[in-house]
Amino acid sequence: FEEAQAAIAPIYDVRDIFADPQYAALGTVASVDDDELGGIKMQNQLFRMSETPGRIRWPGRPHGHDTAAVLAEVGVDDGSLAELRARGVA
């Protein structure tokens, strides 16, 4: 690689990223509170500018939060949705 002047670096998985002091120093991983899961770690804002730094408002909606609205958009009526829920599908 050196002879070809090519870049080389390790390939990280999530455990490596969480353990790497450089990622910690850059603030790449954020600790966020979740109503269902408690404290979780997730990717921080990609770009944190001085005047508009951005923020993480929530880690994500609860599981199934948008199911009824999404299924309604594709034509699933309330009766069919109730049947899907009764069968544990939705």
Secondary structure, 3 states (H helix, E strand, C coil): CCCCCCCCCCCCCHHHHHHCHHHHHHCCEEEEEECCCEEEEEECCCCCCCCCCCCCCCCCCCCCCCHHHHHHHCCCCHHHHHHHHHCCCC
